[in-house]
Amino acid sequence: MEKSDITSRLVSELVATQFPLWADLPVRPVPLDGWDNTTFRLGNDMLVRLPSAERYVAQIEKEHHWLPRLAGHLPLPIPRPLARGVPGSGYPFPWSVYRWLSGEPASAGSVLDLVRLAADLAAFLAALYGIDPAGGPPAGPHSFFRGGPVATYDAEARAAIAALNGVIDSRAAGAVWDAAVSAPRAVTPVWVHGDVAGSNLIVVDGHLSAVIDFGCSAVGDPACDLVVAWTFFTGESRKAFRAALALSDATWARARGWALWKAAITLAREHGSGQDAASAALRWGWGQSPRDLIEDVVADARSA
């Protein structure tokens, strides 16, 4: 099934068939939809998320099992699973109903005080990292290896950097990548969100009010969560974010690797196929283009 085949009509049929109590509620697309899952609003107080491909299905069981257990330890709301649907009406995967969290995704226009948001997000992540990880799912395919070694993507990152020779400073980018994969990884595994980006940070009245989309969550290395330092924060807000998290220089070196990998493969895809890398970054809630992010990460590494 293609993502475009997951329509409001299909979702209405799934809900009416499996949850008749909600059959009369309107189903409508959300303004900013994800890629791993297709999301619809159900009435005023709920949302429906449906995996867009089989590789995202494992996230359903993980979220239903773990999100209620994590929620009580966190200073901000996270998605609350309400019901789990099964394949039907031509849709081949399990799917979920969650409580709707009011607000809008964080962006330059929706955040009143970036320094405050940086501090609030750091406090949220510190609380997440402090939760007992016993029994939690180790990083793997279900998290797309978020929380695992950044070297998982070594071949892909090096190929992208090589393909961008002449577009970026590939020698400097390669040095950042080398530092990331060689940085010591002697850290105690913690719960990680796995996809900390503006599109997954919900703000109300300009302030952080919730964190959503734990599909890439896992137990492992928190370096992957720090990419937001370059994708969303700048200047004083980046300093505030880093200062509020007591993490080692090696962890930040690995974080630069995660940021570089994502930006490089996105930019290389643009040059190979004509896809618009800047538009993709905007969809993820990035505050700058992949090319600018690469330059920013390289400059940050030089000043570290």
C-alpha positions as CSV (number, residue, x, y, z in Angstrom):
1,M,0.0,0.0,0.0
2,E,1.3,3.5,-0.9
3,K,1.1,6.3,1.6
4,S,-1.2,8.2,-0.7
5,D,-3.7,5.3,-0.4
6,I,-4.2,6.0,3.3
7,T,-7.1,8.4,3.0
8,S,-9.7,10.0,5.4
9,R,-12.3,7.7,3.8
10,L,-10.2,4.6,4.6
11,V,-9.6,5.7,8.2
12,S,-13.3,6.4,8.7
13,E,-14.1,2.9,7.6
14,L,-11.5,1.4,9.9
15,V,-12.8,3.4,12.9
16,A,-16.4,2.6,12.2
17,T,-15.8,-1.1,11.7
18,Q,-13.5,-1.6,14.7
19,F,-14.6,1.2,17.1
20,P,-18.3,1.8,16.5
21,L,-18.4,4.2,19.5
22,W,-16.4,6.7,17.4
23,A,-18.0,6.0,14.1
24,D,-19.8,9.4,13.9
25,L,-16.6,11.4,14.6
26,P,-15.2,13.4,11.7
27,V,-11.8,12.2,10.3
28,R,-9.5,14.8,8.7
29,P,-5.8,15.1,7.8
30,V,-3.5,17.0,10.0
31,P,-1.6,20.0,8.4
32,L,1.8,18.6,9.0
33,D,1.9,14.8,8.4
34,G,4.8,12.5,9.2
35,W,6.5,10.0,6.9
36,D,6.8,6.9,9.0
37,N,3.1,7.2,9.9
38,T,0.1,8.9,8.3
39,T,-1.9,10.9,10.8
40,F,-5.5,12.0,10.9
41,R,-7.5,13.9,13.5
42,L,-10.4,11.9,14.9
43,G,-13.0,14.3,16.3
44,N,-11.6,17.0,18.6
45,D,-9.8,15.0,21.2
46,M,-8.1,12.1,19.3
47,L,-5.8,11.2,16.4
48,V,-5.2,8.1,14.4
49,R,-1.7,7.1,13.3
50,L,-1.2,4.4,10.6
51,P,2.2,3.0,9.6
52,S,2.9,3.9,6.0
53,A,5.0,0.8,5.4
54,E,5.7,-2.5,7.1
55,R,9.1,-1.4,8.4
56,Y,7.3,1.0,10.8
57,V,4.9,-1.6,12.3
58,A,7.2,-2.6,15.2
59,Q,6.8,0.9,16.5
60,I,3.1,0.3,17.3
61,E,3.6,-2.4,20.0
62,K,6.6,-0.4,21.4
63,E,4.6,2.8,21.9
64,H,1.5,1.0,23.3
65,H,3.7,-0.9,25.8
66,W,6.1,1.8,26.9
67,L,4.6,5.3,26.5
68,P,2.2,4.8,29.5
69,R,5.2,3.7,31.5
70,L,7.3,6.6,30.5
71,A,4.7,9.3,30.8
72,G,4.6,9.5,34.6
73,H,8.3,10.3,34.8
74,L,8.3,13.2,32.3
75,P,7.7,16.9,32.9
76,L,5.7,17.3,29.7
77,P,2.8,15.4,28.1
78,I,3.7,12.7,25.5
79,P,1.3,10.7,23.3
80,R,-1.3,8.6,25.2
81,P,-2.4,5.4,23.4
82,L,-6.1,4.9,23.6
83,A,-6.8,2.0,21.3
84,R,-5.0,-0.3,18.9
85,G,-6.6,-1.3,15.6
86,V,-6.0,-4.3,13.4
87,P,-5.6,-4.7,9.7
88,G,-8.9,-4.3,7.8
89,S,-10.7,-2.5,5.0
90,G,-7.8,-3.1,2.7
91,Y,-5.3,-1.6,5.1
92,P,-2.6,-4.3,5.9
93,F,-1.1,-3.2,9.2
94,P,-2.0,-2.6,12.9
95,W,-2.7,1.1,13.7
96,S,-3.3,3.3,16.8
97,V,-5.6,5.8,18.3
98,Y,-4.1,8.4,20.6
99,R,-5.2,11.4,22.7
100,W,-4.9,14.6,20.8
101,L,-2.3,17.1,22.2
102,S,-3.2,20.7,21.4
103,G,-0.6,23.1,20.0
104,E,1.5,23.5,16.9
105,P,4.9,22.2,15.8
106,A,7.8,24.3,16.9
107,S,9.2,26.7,14.3
108,A,10.9,30.0,14.1
109,G,7.5,31.7,13.9
110,S,5.9,29.8,16.7
111,V,8.5,30.0,19.4
112,L,8.7,33.1,21.5
113,D,11.9,32.4,23.4
114,L,14.4,30.0,21.9
115,V,16.6,30.0,25.0
116,R,13.7,29.1,27.2
117,L,12.6,26.4,24.8
118,A,16.2,25.0,24.8
119,A,16.2,24.8,28.6
120,D,12.7,23.2,28.7
121,L,13.7,20.6,26.1
122,A,16.9,19.8,27.9
123,A,15.0,19.3,31.1
124,F,12.6,17.0,29.3
125,L,15.5,15.0,27.9
126,A,17.3,14.9,31.2
127,A,14.2,13.4,32.8
128,L,13.9,10.9,30.0
129,Y,17.5,9.8,30.4
130,G,16.9,9.4,34.1
131,I,14.2,6.8,33.7
132,D,15.2,3.3,34.6
133,P,16.0,1.6,31.2
134,A,15.6,-1.9,32.5
135,G,13.7,-4.1,30.0
136,G,13.5,-1.3,27.4
137,P,14.1,-2.1,23.7
138,P,17.8,-1.8,22.7
139,A,18.5,0.2,19.6
140,G,17.9,-1.7,16.4
141,P,15.8,-1.8,13.2
142,H,12.7,-0.7,15.1
143,S,14.4,2.6,16.0
144,F,16.3,2.7,12.7
145,F,19.3,2.3,15.0
146,R,18.7,5.6,16.8
147,G,20.5,5.0,20.1
148,G,23.0,2.7,18.5
149,P,26.4,3.4,17.1
150,V,26.6,6.3,14.6
151,A,29.0,4.0,12.8
152,T,26.0,1.9,11.7
153,Y,25.7,4.5,8.9
154,D,29.4,4.7,8.2
155,A,29.3,3.5,4.6
156,E,26.3,5.6,3.8
157,A,27.7,8.8,5.3
158,R,31.1,8.4,3.6
159,A,29.4,7.8,0.2
160,A,27.3,10.9,0.6
161,I,30.2,13.0,1.6
162,A,32.2,11.8,-1.4
163,A,29.3,12.4,-3.7
164,L,29.1,16.0,-2.4
165,N,32.7,16.8,-3.2
166,G,32.8,20.3,-4.6
167,V,29.3,21.1,-3.1
168,I,30.5,21.0,0.5
169,D,34.0,21.0,2.1
170,S,34.2,17.2,1.9
171,R,37.5,17.0,3.6
172,A,36.3,19.0,6.7
173,A,33.0,17.0,6.7
174,G,35.0,13.8,6.5
175,A,37.1,14.9,9.5
176,V,33.9,15.5,11.5
177,W,32.6,12.1,10.6
178,D,35.9,10.4,11.5
179,A,35.8,12.1,14.9
180,A,32.2,10.9,15.4
181,V,32.8,7.2,14.7
182,S,36.0,7.1,16.7
183,A,34.6,9.0,19.8
184,P,34.5,6.7,22.9
185,R,31.0,5.3,23.5
186,A,31.4,4.2,27.1
187,V,28.1,5.5,28.3
188,T,25.4,3.9,30.3
189,P,22.4,3.1,28.0
190,V,19.4,5.4,28.6
191,W,16.0,5.9,27.1
192,V,16.3,8.1,24.0
193,H,13.5,9.7,22.0
194,G,15.3,9.1,18.7
195,D,13.8,11.9,16.6
196,V,14.0,15.2,18.4
197,A,13.1,17.8,15.8
198,G,10.9,20.9,15.6
199,S,8.1,18.9,14.0
200,N,7.9,16.7,17.1
201,L,8.0,19.5,19.6
202,I,4.6,21.0,20.4
203,V,4.2,24.6,21.5
204,V,1.3,26.5,23.0
205,D,1.5,30.3,23.3
206,G,5.1,30.0,22.0
207,H,6.3,27.7,24.8
208,L,7.1,23.9,24.8
209,S,4.0,22.0,25.9
210,A,4.5,18.4,24.7
211,V,6.8,16.1,22.9
212,I,5.4,13.6,20.3
213,D,6.4,10.7,18.0
214,F,8.3,8.2,20.0
215,G,8.5,5.7,17.1
216,C,12.3,5.8,17.0
217,S,12.6,5.5,20.8
218,A,15.0,3.0,22.2
219,V,17.5,2.3,25.0
220,G,21.0,3.4,24.0
221,D,23.3,6.3,23.3
222,P,21.7,9.8,23.7
223,A,23.9,11.3,21.0
224,C,21.2,10.9,18.4
225,D,18.8,13.2,20.4
226,L,21.3,16.1,20.3
227,V,21.0,16.7,16.6
228,V,18.4,19.4,17.4
229,A,21.3,21.5,18.7
230,W,22.1,22.3,15.0
231,T,18.8,21.6,13.3
232,F,16.8,24.0,15.4
233,F,18.9,26.0,17.9
234,T,21.5,28.6,17.2
235,G,23.8,31.0,19.2
236,E,22.6,31.4,22.8
237,S,19.8,28.8,22.5
238,R,22.4,26.2,21.4
239,K,24.6,27.2,24.3
240,A,21.7,26.9,26.8
241,F,20.7,23.5,25.4
242,R,24.2,22.1,25.7
243,A,24.9,23.6,29.1
244,A,21.7,22.1,30.5
245,L,22.7,18.6,29.6
246,A,25.6,17.1,31.5
247,L,27.0,15.1,28.6
248,S,30.6,14.4,27.5
249,D,32.5,16.0,24.7
250,A,32.6,12.5,23.1
251,T,28.8,12.3,23.1
252,W,28.7,15.7,21.4
253,A,31.2,14.5,18.8
254,R,28.9,11.5,18.0
255,A,26.0,13.9,17.9
256,R,27.7,16.0,15.2
257,G,28.1,12.7,13.3
258,W,24.4,12.0,13.5
259,A,23.6,15.5,12.2
260,L,26.2,15.3,9.5
261,W,24.9,11.9,8.3
262,K,21.3,13.1,8.0
263,A,22.2,16.3,6.2
264,A,24.7,14.7,3.9
265,I,22.4,11.9,2.7
266,T,19.6,14.4,2.2
267,L,21.7,16.8,0.2
268,A,23.3,13.9,-1.8
269,R,19.8,12.7,-2.7
270,E,18.9,16.1,-4.0
271,H,22.0,16.1,-6.3
272,G,21.4,12.6,-7.4
273,S,17.7,12.7,-8.1
274,G,16.6,16.4,-8.0
275,Q,14.7,16.1,-4.8
276,D,14.5,19.4,-2.9
277,A,16.6,18.9,0.2
278,A,15.6,22.3,1.8
279,S,11.9,21.4,1.5
280,A,12.6,18.0,3.1
281,A,14.4,19.7,6.0
282,L,11.6,22.2,6.5
283,R,9.1,19.3,6.7
284,W,11.2,17.8,9.5
285,G,11.2,21.0,11.4
286,W,14.8,22.0,10.7
287,G,15.6,25.7,10.9
288,Q,18.2,25.6,8.2
289,S,19.0,23.7,4.9
290,P,21.1,20.6,4.9
291,R,23.9,22.4,3.2
292,D,23.9,25.2,5.9
293,L,23.7,22.5,8.6
294,I,26.8,20.8,7.3
295,E,28.7,24.0,7.4
296,D,27.4,24.7,10.9
297,V,28.4,21.3,12.2
298,V,31.9,21.6,10.7
299,A,32.3,25.1,12.2
300,D,31.1,23.8,15.6
301,A,33.6,20.9,15.5
302,R,36.4,23.3,14.8
303,S,35.5,25.4,17.8
304,A,35.0,22.5,20.2
